[in-house]
Amino acid sequence: MKKYRVTLTDEERRELHDLIAAGKAAAKRLAHARILLKADAAPGGPAWTDDRIAESVEVSTATVERVRRRFVEQGLEAALVRKPQDRPSRLPKLDGRAEAHLVALACSKPPEGRQEWTMQLLADKLVELEVVESISDETVRRTLPKNEIKPWLVERWCLPPEANAEFVCQMEDVLEVYHRPPDPRRPLVCLDEASKQLIGEVAEPVPARPGQPARIDYEYVRNGTANLFMISEPHAGWRHVEVTDRRTAVDFAEVVRALVEEVYPEAEKVVLVMDNLNTHKLASLYEAFEPEQARRIAERLEIHHTPKHGSWLNMAEIELSVLARQCLDRRIESKEELKREVAAWEDERNGRGVTIRWQFTTTDARIKLRRLYPTTQ
């Protein structure tokens, strides 16, 4: 026996037939009228089952059950219309004034004791400031992306000083070097370095299989760090990564020695671009070698330093970024494994001869970075 039994009066039956015959009502209202007529269990009514009604009207059995219930509990008109939603599909939007307040607030410093603004904190603050009477965190969440504001994100960036003559001088010097015509007698080489933490597993990883991603234990063993010297000749599509235990002045000097005496023994000068790290100085050669050898190496170098907070000008940093994404973004247990993996990456990339086409010029810098240039009277 159905809990909600539909029994129509003669008047209700006539009203439903007239509604269907007119055909001017909304499709959902017409479908509910047909459901009620077929579910009618009054004497002489069809009294169809819910499954049969659902198949005939092309609705779900759950819809049939809901129409039955609303007819019994609330009457004919309630059964014909869609149940009003508890909350509207479209949440209220902020007007222009309130939206401007929200954007300014999201860009401001978060309250004391909080690292960042959350959606609920922003909603509560708008109410506290009497910008709006009430607002949900969902409305805040939908409004911020529209204004390209993401208060939960912070980008790490090298922020150069404004109106700084030293920065501008070194930047234009490096840009001039990058746009010289390639010269085999004076190869352009960029040098940078990074560290890699060596991490071992405490449990055997489970490889991926259909329907299940690879699994690694959240615990790990830290096996120290290794240093990576990236040497890149961007115009020739060649790079080499030297893995060392440390990043001392002696390590740097040995990399430069190999560059001058082994990689480019016939070059008149090696044009070397690197950042201002404390070991990236000619003095490091004198810490590692006898004065005669140190002087001999130094005389075959033409060094250009990128400005402080201007490491983006070093093309070797581009190569390190590619290496990190393609090869190093995983757990590597030992220095030996790191050397093997880096060597494989290096061979494949050199085999394809991937070059860097540097297009940013001094003219571009004077337009796009004019805030960095001092003003002259």
Long-range contacts (C-beta under 8 A, 24 or more apart in sequence): 2-41, 2-68, 4-65, 4-68, 4-69, 4-71, 4-72, 4-73, 5-41, 5-68, 5-72, 6-36, 6-39, 6-40, 6-41, 6-68, 6-71, 6-72, 7-40, 7-41, 7-42, 7-45, 8-36, 8-37, 8-40, 8-42, 8-45, 9-42, 12-36, 12-76, 13-37, 13-40, 15-76, 19-80, 28-82, 29-80, 29-81, 31-57, 31-58, 31-59, 31-63, 32-67, 32-79, 32-80, 32-81, 33-80, 35-59, 35-63, 35-64, 35-67, 35-68, 36-67, 36-71, 36-76, 36-79, 36-80, 39-64, 39-67, 39-68, 91-136, 91-138, 91-139, 91-142, 92-139, 93-139, 93-143, 94-132, 94-135, 94-139, 94-143, 97-131, 98-126, 98-131, 98-132, 98-135, 99-143, 99-147, 101-126, 101-129, 101-131, 102-126, 102-131, 102-140, 102-143, 102-144, 103-144, 103-147, 103-149, 106-144, 106-149, 106-151, 107-149, 107-151, 110-151, 116-151, 116-152, 116-154, 117-151, 117-152, 118-152, 122-151, 158-309, 158-310, 158-311, 158-312, 159-309, 160-307, 160-309, 160-310, 160-369, 160-372, 161-309, 161-372, 162-371, 162-372, 163-371, 163-372, 163-373, 163-374, 163-375, 164-372, 164-374, 165-374, 166-307, 167-307, 167-308, 167-309, 167-310, 167-372, 168-307, 168-372, 168-373, 168-374, 169-307, 170-304, 170-305, 170-306, 170-307, 170-310, 171-306, 171-307, 171-310, 171-313, 171-365, 171-369, 171-372, 172-362, 172-365, 173-304, 174-273, 174-304, 174-305, 174-306, 174-310, 174-313, 174-314, 175-313, 175-360, 175-361, 175-362, 175-365, 176-362, 177-271, 177-273, 177-304, 178-273, 178-315, 178-358, 179-358, 179-361, 179-362, 180-271, 182-235, 182-236, 184-267, 185-267, 185-268, 185-269, 186-267, 186-268, 186-269, 186-270, 186-271, 186-302, 187-233, 187-236, 187-264, 187-267, 187-270, 187-271, 188-233, 188-234, 188-235, 188-271, 188-273, 189-231, 189-232, 189-233, 189-259, 189-264, 189-270, 189-271, 189-272, 189-273, 190-230, 190-231, 190-232, 190-233, 190-234, 190-272, 190-273, 190-274, 190-314, 190-315, 190-316, 190-319, 191-229, 191-230, 191-231, 191-232, 191-255, 191-256, 191-259, 191-272, 191-273, 191-274, 191-280, 191-314, 191-316, 192-229, 192-230, 192-274, 192-275, 192-311, 192-314, 192-316, 192-317, 192-319, 192-320, 193-227, 193-228, 193-229, 193-230, 193-247, 193-252, 193-277, 194-227, 194-228, 194-230, 194-320, 194-324, 195-225, 195-226, 195-227, 195-228, 195-247, 196-225, 196-226, 196-227, 196-228, 196-328, 196-332, 196-338, 197-222, 197-224, 197-225, 198-222, 198-223, 198-224, 198-225, 198-226, 198-332, 198-333, 198-334, 198-335, 198-338, 199-223, 199-331, 199-332, 199-333, 200-331, 200-333, 200-334, 201-331, 201-333, 216-331, 220-331, 223-333, 223-334, 226-335, 226-338, 227-251, 228-320, 228-323, 228-342, 229-255, 230-316, 230-319, 230-320, 230-323, 231-255, 231-259, 231-263, 231-316, 232-315, 232-316, 232-319, 232-356, 234-315, 234-355, 234-356, 234-358, 235-355, 235-356, 236-355, 237-350, 237-352, 237-353, 237-354, 237-355, 238-350, 238-353, 239-316, 239-319, 239-346, 239-349, 239-350, 240-346, 241-323, 241-342, 241-343, 241-345, 241-346, 243-335, 243-338, 243-339, 243-342, 245-335, 247-279, 248-279, 249-279, 249-281, 249-283, 249-284, 249-287, 249-288, 250-284, 250-287, 250-288, 251-279, 252-279, 252-280, 252-284, 253-284, 253-285, 253-287, 253-288, 253-289, 253-294, 254-288, 256-284, 256-285, 256-297, 256-301, 257-285, 257-288, 257-289, 257-293, 257-297, 260-297, 260-300, 260-301, 261-297, 267-300, 268-300, 269-300, 269-301, 269-302, 270-300, 270-301, 270-302, 271-302, 271-304, 272-301, 272-302, 272-303, 272-304, 273-304, 273-305, 273-306, 273-313, 273-314, 273-315, 273-316, 274-303, 274-304, 274-305, 274-306, 274-314, 274-316, 275-305, 275-306, 275-311, 275-314, 276-305, 276-306, 276-307, 276-308, 280-305, 315-356, 315-358, 318-356, 319-356, 322-349
